[in-house]
Structures are given as C-alpha cells and as structure tokens.
C-alpha cells in the first residue's frame, strides 16, 4: 500500500488546525482574506450597474466593478454590512454556533472574543444565527480553512 506524503502532511496540518482553530479565527488578516474569497465565490453584484465582474482594489481595500468602476466594501451586501465589529468575530461566532448550537450565550461569545461590551455582540449573534438557518455554514468555514492552509504553507516555504 502506497501512502501519499502530501496527504499525511495535509492531515497533520488539519490536526494542528483543529487544536488552534479558535486562535486562527481570531487572526483578523486571515479572516478578511477568507471573507474576501467567500465573497468572490458567492459573486458580487454591482449596486450601480448590476455587473458581476469585480476585482479587489488593494489600495482601497474594496471590490471594484470592471464595468462601471463602482466600489463596494468587503462587508457591503452581507450580514456584516454596517457592523463595526471585526470580520474575525464572524468566524469565531460561526465556529462556536456550529460547535455549541443555539446554546451559545453572548457572555461566552464575549469571553472568546475579548470584546469589552456585550450589547453589539447580541445583535451580531442574532444575525449570524439567522444566517446559519438560511445558508450553508460549511462553505464559508471551508474557505477560511483553505486561506489558513495557504498562509501556513506560505510561512513554511519562507
């Protein structure tokens, strides 16, 4: 029986990720990259012309429509629109809600994030619970894990 070395390394990375997953979720840079990738995969529709071809404008940290050049923020048109909370909170909340179900309390979420005030977290969790009822929660977590793996691989190569 032939064992693929790349597969073994991949499984080792997954074991490491499962142990440090919540730590990885707290990394805002990874969270932004994962959310950006998720937005690209789901598709972005221009609010001005209705176009669906966008690219990431790094200098402005926004998507720009290829047709009319209208810019869209990372959070625009998503459940994070208007939120001042970090994008990483979205992944932490998804992880905890999938792990604990609806038993997750605002206090537990506040403890995991280290956020000072509980008021904005209450509404945030409510929105994410609704999101989980209406969407495939695994697809966005898979995007996040792929981005984390790419960054771990890049760090190991450097």
N, C-alpha and C positions, 0 to 999 in steps of 0.2 A: 504494500500500500504506500503510495507517494503522498506526502504531506506538503502542501504548498506553504513555503516560508512566509510569503506575503500575507496569507490568511492567518497564520499564527501571530504575526506582528499586529495585524488588524484586531484580532481578538484580544491581545494584550492591551492595545490602546483602548478598546471598549471597556475592559475591566478597570483600567485606570480611570476612564471617564465616569464609569458608574460610581466609583468611590469619591471622585471630586466633582461630580456633576453640578452640585449647587454652587461650588466655588467658580466653576466655569460659567455658569449662568450669571453670576454677579459681575463678570467682566463686560463692561459697557461697550467696549470696542468690538468684541465678538458679537454681542447682542445686536449692535447696529448693522454689522456685516450680514448676520443671519437674517435680520428683518428685511434688509435691502434685497437679499437673494430671494426671500419669500415673496416680496412684492413683485420682483421681476418674473418669478414663476407663475404667480397668480394673474399677472397682467395689470398694467396701469393704464387708465383711460384719462385722456386729457380733458380737463374741465372746460377748456375754452373751445377746442375744435373737435373733440371726440376721438382724436387719434390714439392709436395703441402702440406706437413705436416710440420708445423713450430710451435715453441713455443717462448714466449717472454723471452729473456735473460735480466733480470732486471739489472744485474751488468754492462752490456754494453749498455743498452737501445736500443737493436736491436732484430730483429727476428733471430732465428737460425733454419736452416733446420735440421729435425730429421734424415734425411738420410745421408747427407754428412757434416753436421755441418757448412755449409757456412752461413755467417751472412749477413743480409740485414737491412739497416737502415729503420726507420719509413717512411721516405719520398721517398725512392728509388722506382722507377717504378710508381710514381704518378705524378700528375701535380705539386706537391711541390718539386720534385727532383731538386736539385741544388739551391733551394731557401734558402737564409739566413734569410728570414723573419720568425717570429714566426708562429707556427701552428694556433694559435688563430686568426690570420688575415684571414685565410681561412674561418673560421666560421663566422667572422664578415662580410666578403665580401659576402658569401652566403646569410646571413640574409638580408643584405642591398639590394643585387641584386634581391632577391625574392620579397622583400617589395617594392622596387622602380623601378624594371625592369631595362632596359638599361639606365634609366635617372640618374643613379648614376655616379657622377663625381669623378675624382681622388682626387680633393680637399675635397669633402665630406668624402671620404674614409679616407683620411689623417687626417681629423679632428676627426673622430670616433676612429681611432687607436692611434692618437697622435704621429705618425711616423714623424721624422724630415724632411726626404727628400721625394719628390713626384716621382722621377724617377723610383725607383724599384717598386713602387705601380702601375704604369701604366702598366707594363708588367704583373704583378701579376693579376690585374683585367682582362686584356685581356685573360689570360689563364683560369681564372675562368668563364668568360663569355662563352668561348668555351666549357668548361666542362659542364656548365648548358644546353647548346644546345644538348649535346650528352649523358647525364646521368640523372638518377632520382635524382633530387636535394633533394627531401624529405627524401630519405633513410638515407643520412648522417646526416641530421638535427635530424631525429628521434633517431639515435644512440647517438648524442650529448645530446639530452634531456633525454634519458634513463640514460646516465652516470651522468648527473647533478642530476637527481632524486635519483639515488643510493647514490651519495655523500651527498645530503641533508638529505636523510633518515639515513645514517650513522652518520651524525653530530647530528641529533635529538636523536638518540639512545644513543650516547656517552654522 
